[in-house]
């Protein structure tokens, strides 16, 4: 889902990806599920000037994406 959503075009995990958006290598150590749900579905709610689009997945796919991100520690 991370690849399908093309998150790699802006975000870096380890040595893979771009540097336009925040580094996600250890995102699971600093964010929780509730924050990720709110942010991924409405990035502009956190910061109105945010350039990140809302993710276009819902339900189990969103849950799976969040679980993957939480595993990055």
C-alpha positions as CSV (number, residue, x, y, z in Angstrom):
1,X,0.0,0.0,0.0
2,X,2.9,2.3,0.8
3,X,4.3,1.7,-2.7
4,X,0.8,1.8,-4.4
5,X,0.2,5.2,-2.8
6,X,3.6,6.4,-4.2
7,X,4.7,7.6,-0.7
8,X,8.2,6.9,-1.8
9,X,8.1,9.9,-4.2
10,X,8.3,12.2,-1.3
11,X,9.3,10.2,1.8
12,X,12.4,8.2,2.6
13,X,12.7,5.0,4.6
14,X,16.3,4.0,5.2
15,X,18.1,4.6,1.9
16,X,15.0,4.3,-0.3
17,X,12.8,7.2,-1.4
18,X,12.9,10.9,-1.8
19,X,13.7,13.7,0.7
20,X,10.8,16.1,-0.1
21,X,8.7,15.0,2.8
22,X,9.7,13.9,6.3
23,X,11.9,10.9,6.9
24,X,9.8,7.9,7.9
25,X,12.5,5.4,9.0
26,X,11.5,5.6,12.6
27,X,8.0,7.1,12.4
28,X,6.5,4.3,14.5
29,X,8.7,5.4,17.5
30,X,7.3,8.9,17.5
31,X,3.7,8.7,16.4
32,X,0.7,6.6,17.5
33,X,-2.2,5.1,15.5
34,X,-4.7,7.9,16.3
35,X,-2.3,10.6,15.1
36,X,-1.5,8.7,11.9
37,X,-5.2,8.1,11.1
38,X,-5.9,11.8,11.6
39,X,-2.9,13.0,9.7
40,X,-3.0,10.6,6.8
41,X,-6.7,11.3,6.1
42,X,-6.4,15.0,6.6
43,X,-2.8,16.4,6.4
44,X,-4.0,20.0,6.1
45,X,-5.8,19.6,9.5
46,X,-2.3,19.5,11.1
47,X,-1.0,22.3,9.0
48,X,-3.1,24.2,6.4
49,X,0.0,24.9,4.3
50,X,0.9,21.2,4.1
51,X,1.6,20.0,0.6
52,X,0.9,16.3,1.3
53,X,-2.4,15.0,-0.1
54,X,-4.7,12.9,1.9
55,X,-4.1,9.2,1.3
56,X,-6.7,7.6,-0.9
57,X,-7.2,4.4,0.9
58,X,-9.7,3.5,3.6
59,X,-10.8,0.6,5.7
60,X,-8.4,-2.4,5.9
61,X,-5.9,-0.8,3.5
62,X,-5.6,2.3,5.7
63,X,-5.3,0.0,8.7
64,X,-2.5,-2.0,7.0
65,X,-0.7,1.2,5.9
66,X,-0.8,2.5,9.5
67,X,0.4,-0.8,11.0
68,X,3.3,-0.8,8.6
69,X,4.2,2.8,9.6
70,X,3.9,1.9,13.3
71,X,6.4,-1.0,12.7
72,X,9.1,1.5,11.6
73,X,11.1,2.0,14.7
